[in-house]
Amino acid sequence: MTPLRIATRKSPLALWQAEYVAQRLKEKGIDTVLVPMVSGGDTDMRPIDGTRQVGLFTKRIQQALLENEADIAVHSLKDLPTEQNPSLSLAAVPERETVVDSLVSKTSLRLDELPLEARVGTGSKRRAAQLRHRRPDLQVLPIRGNVQTRLGKLDEGEFDACLLYTSPSPRDRG
């Protein structure tokens, strides 16, 4: 039987998510193969500010489904457009892990220990507002990219800290 083709982004987190789904399918006797892809959101590093088109991360993957390059897709639910393509359907959502926001800095500082006017990167407007509320002195700056890209920007000194969405569970590897 031909393996089920799973479209996914090439980022390490997206690949982990797709591999997780592939493993669940394997447990049900279904063979799979991953079809990694690069989305517009992976190459366009401008801050997400609501002025650009919807589906920045999903358009390429949806196209793969519509053009028969893949049979199913695995994607972060938070990135799916609110208006669904009528030719596609949301078939399943795995159980959600417990998640927390984590402040990451080179020196393991806590939020209240960051120096005055420290540069803190986040890709979330909600997190930016929360940071500014707790520490109005901070320079809260937009940051884009996968976890590895964001940590690289921290290592390069572009930021003093980054706020990342993480899970305490060993299942989440991103």
N, C-alpha and C positions, 0 to 999 in steps of 0.2 A: 504494500500500500504506500502511496506517496505521502511523505511527511507533511504535516500542516505547517505552512510558512507563516512565521510570526514577524510582522514589521515592528521595528523599534528604532529609537534614536540610538546613536553610537556612544552617547555619554556613559560613563561607568555606572551611574545610578540607573539609567534607563535599561542598560544591558542586564543589570542585576534583576530589575523588575521582570524583564522578559524571561530571563533564565528561571526565575521563581515560578512564573506561570508555566513555562515549559516543563518544569519538574512536576508540578501538580498534574499536568496533562499526561506526562509519562506514567505517573502512578495510576492513571485510568486506562493505560494501554495505548495512548496516542503518541505516535512519533512526531517530533517537531524539528524545524530548522529555523534559526534566527536569520532575519533579513535586516541587518543594520543599515540605517540611513542617516543622512545629515539634513536637518530641518533649517528653515530660515532663521529660527530663533537661536540655532547653534552658531550661525555665522554673523548675525547682526548683533553687535554688542552695545548698541545704543540703549539707554535706560528705557524700561517699559513704562510708558507714561500715559497710555490710553489713547494716544493720537494715531497709532498705526493700526493696520488691519488685524482683525481677530484671527486666531489660529496660527500665530507665528510659529509655534512648536509642532502643530499637528497637521498643517496643510500637506506637507510632503508625504506623511504617513497615510493620510486619508486618500491621497492621489494613488498611492501604491495599492490600496484596497480596490479602488474604483477601476484601476487599469490592470487588475489581476496579477500584480507583482507579488502579492501576499494574500493569505486567506483570512488572517486576523491581525489585529494590532494590539500592542500593549503600550499604555501611555499613562502618565500621571493624570489623575482626574482633574486636578487643579488647573491644568493647561487646556482642557477641552473647551471649545466654544460653547456658550450657553445655548445657541441655536444649532440644533443638530442638522446634519446633512440628511435629507429624507431617504437617501440611498444606503445609509449606514445606520447601525443601531449599537447602543451600548449593551453588550451581552452579559457582562459580569463585572463585579467589583469585589476584590478580595477583602477580607476582614482588615479593618484599619488598625495599624499599630498605635500605641501610645506615643505621642510626639511632644517635643519640647523645643523651645528656642534656646540655642546655646551661643554664648558669647565666646569667640575664639580669638586669642591674642598670642603673640609670640612668647610673652612672659607670664601667661596664665593669670592675668589680672581679672578681678571681678569688675563689674560695671562701675561701682562706686570707687574703685581704685584707679581707673583710667585717668591720665593727666587731663588737666583743663584743656578744652578745645581739641581733644583727641579726635582723629578721623576714624569714624566707624562706618563700615559698608554694610548695606542691606539692600535686597531687591524687593522688599515689601513696604508698601506705603503704611500699612498697619504697624509694622515693627518700627518704622522710622518715626511715626507719631508717638509711639510708646517710649522710644528712646528720648525724643525731644522733651516729652513730659517729665521723665525722670531726671534727665540731665540736659537742661536747656543750653549748656555751654558746648556740648558736643557738636562737631561737624559731621552731621549724618549725611552720607553720600551714597548715591546709587551704585550698585555693583551688579554685574551680569556675569553669566557663565556657569558652568557646572561647578560642583564642589571643589574639584581639583584646580580649576581656573581661579576660583575665589581665594583658595588657600595660597596659590602662587602669587596673587596680587598682595596678599598679606605678607608673605615671605620677602617680596621685592620692596616692601616699605611703602606701598601705595596707601595702605591703611594701617592704623594702630590696632584695630580689631575688626572682626566681622561678626554679624549676627546670622547664624545658620539655623535652619529648621532640621532638627535631628530626632532620632528615636533611641531610647535607651536599650532597645531590643537588639540582640545579635543578628536578627533577621535583616535589619536595615543596614546596608553597607555603603550608603551614599552620604 
